[in-house]
Amino acid sequence: MSLPLNRPRPMLTAKREVVAWIGRALQRLAASPSVDANAVLDASKLGFEFRRQMIDGYLRDHYGLTVQSGPFQGMAYIAEAAGSLYGPKILGTYELELAHIFGQLERYETFVDVGCAEGYFAVGALVAAPHLRTLAFDLDARARQLCAALAETNEVAGRLQIGDLCRPEDLARLASPKTLIMIDVEGAETSLLGSTPAEALSDCDVVVETHYTSAGCTLEFLHAYFSATHDLTIIEQTARDPSAFPR
């Protein structure tokens, strides 16, 4: 029997009590002048991870392994994510700001996903567009294994090619007309693009995630890099509306 999200369950209530206890313990630690601040931060991260796993487990129990909404609605998923949150992918709200792009995949013949993780976009694009082929890259071996498993689960492995490092020469070679390129490599976008002439990408559409860190990719860099070859559109992160989530 399917349970609504707002109905409490004994196990979930018990886990909430544990999370609350961890929060109170961290507050007491933070108030003590003799406690190392880094130790409190590490403990906070553990508390966050516990809470994340609690929510992910609840979503698996409630929805199973099927993406509930968004451009990849109906995609069969696996029980693990690589380097990002799992729950929003099952809900179909992960990076929902890009949904309009992945709702127009008929415009493309090839999708290049640099930093594919377990394949939410790499495989999702193949599920949504049966004519498409995807070339996916990720440095993490486990992410590549999960991406291959997700493709097998959805019976699209024949249209997916997975590699590890995407080099500037690879990016330039793959940037043919009717190609969509997405780059999300946690700050290394500047290094990859900076070694790839912008003119080499002029025939395709490119989505790049910004990372405002010391080594990250910024809007200022992207504007300077693409201004002569592309029309730039800034896609801002938006808040999620809980009432719009699938029930």
N, C-alpha and C positions, 0 to 999 in steps of 0.2 A: 504494500500500500504506500502511495506517495504522500509525504507529509509536507504541508506548507512551510515556507521558511520561517514564518513567525510563530510556529508552534514549538514550544520548548520540549527538549527530550532529556531524559535523565543523564545520559552520558555527556551531552553538550553542556548541561547545567553544571555538572561536576567539573568539566574542564574550565568553564568560566570562573568557577571558584578558585581553581589553581592559578589562573591568570591574575585574578584579583589579589591573591596572596603574594604572588611574585611582585606585583606592582607595589604593594605596601612594603615588602621587604626592601625593594630598591629605593623607595622614598626614605626609609630609615637609614640605609647605607649612605645615600647622597647627603643626608643631614649631618653625618658624622665627619668631623674634621680630620680624623685619622685614616680615612679610607681613600685609597688611590682612585682618582677620577677615571682613569683608564679601566680599572677593574669594574667600576659601576657601569661604564659604557659597554664593556664586554658582556656583563650580566644582562643589560638591557637588550642587547642583540639576541641573547638566548631567549629572553622573554618574548621578543617579537617573533622569533622563529617558532616558538611553541604555539603562539596565537595563530600564526600563518598556517601551520600544519593542522590545527584544530578546524579552521575555516575550510581549508582544502578538503579535509576528510569529510566534513559535513556536506560540501557540494558534491563530492563523489557519491556519497550515500544517496543524496536526493536526486541528482540528475544522471548518475551513471557516467559514462565516458562519451557523451555526445554534446557537441557545441550547440548551445541553445538559441543563439541569435547572431545577428551581424552578417557580414558577407560570406562567412564560412558555415552558416547554420546547417546542422545535420552532419558535419564532419565527425567521423569516429575518432576519438582521441585516445591517447595513452595515459597511463597513471603517473606521469612524471614530467616535470618541466626542467629546463636547463638554463639557469642564470636569470630567471624571471619568475613572477608570480604565476601560479597555476590556476587559481580560481577564476580570474577574469577571462581566461581562455575558454573554460567550460561555459561561462556565462555569455561569451561572445562579445565582451566589452573591452578586451585587451586592445590598447591603442586604437580605440574606436574612431578617433579623429581621422584615420586613414581609410575608413570604410568606403567613402565615395570613390577613392582611387581603385580599390579592389572590387568595386561594383561595376567597373568599366574595363574589365580585362579583355573584352572582345577587341579592344584597340591594339593589343599586343600579341606577338607570337612567342616571345621569350621573356621570362622573368629571372633576373639575377638577384639573389638574396645574399648579401655579404654580412655575415653575422647571423646565421639562420637559427641558432639554438636548436630546439627540438623540432622545428619545422612548422610552427603555427602558420606563418605566411607562405613559406616555401611549398608546403604540401597543400595548405588551404587554397592557394591560387590554382593548383592543379585540380582540386575537387570542384572549385567554382567554374573553371574554364577548361573543358575537356580538350580543347585544341592546343592548349598552352604546353610549353616545356619549361622546366625550372632548372637553373644551375645554382646550387646552394653551397656556401662556404662557411666553415667555422673551425677555429683552431682547437676547440675542445673535442677530444675523441669521443667522450660520452655523448655530447650534443649530436655529433654526426651519427652515432649508433641509434639514438632516439629518433632522429630525423628519418633515417632509413626505415626504422620500425613503423613510424607513423605513416610513411608512404606505402609500406606493405599492407598495413591495416586498412588503408583506403583504396588499395589496388591501383595505385598510380605510380608505382616504382619505376615502370618502364619509361616514364617521361621526366624522371628526376636524376640529375647527376650531382654528386656530393663531393666536394673537395675541402682541403684544409685551409691553406693560406691563399688568399686572393692577392696577387701581385699587381702592381700598376700596369704591367704589360698584359696581364689577364683581363683587367678591367677594360683597357683600351680595345683589346681584341673582341670582347663580347659586346661592346657598345654599338651594335648595329641598329638600323631602323626597326621600328616596331618592337623595341625592347624597353622594358621597365626595369630600372636598377634601384635597389634599396640598400642603403649602407647604414648599419647600426653596429658599430664595433667598439662601443664604450670608450670613446675618446680618441681612437686611432684613425678616425675619419680624415683628420687633417694630414696625417702622414701619407695615407693612401692616395687621397686626392691631390695632395701637394706634389706627388711624384708622377701624376697622370695629367697630361695636357688637357685642359678643359675642352679644347677643340675636338679631342678624341671622343668626347661624350655628347657632341652637339646634335647627333641624330636621334638621341633617345631621351626619355624622361627619367629623372633621377630624384629619389627621395632620400634625404640625408637627415639623420637625427642629430640634434645639437647636444653638446655636453659642456656645461659651463664649469669646467674644472681647469686646473693649471695646464693640463695637456689636452684639453677637450676641443671639440669643434664648435665654433661660435657662429652666430649669424653674420658677424663682421667678416669672418673668413669666407663664408659661403657667398656673400654678396660680392666680394672682391674676386672670387674664383669664377663664379658663374655669370656675372653681369654682362659679359660680352657675348655669351653663347646661348643663354637661356632666359626665359621669363621666370622670375622668381615669385613663388607664393609661400608665405609664412603660415604654417598650420600650428595654431596655439593649442596647448593642452587645455582641455575643458573638464569641468566637474561632471561627475556621473549623477544621474537622477535615479535614486533607488526605486521610484515608482515605475521606471521604464524597464527594470530588470525582469527577466522571465520568471513566472511564478510556478 
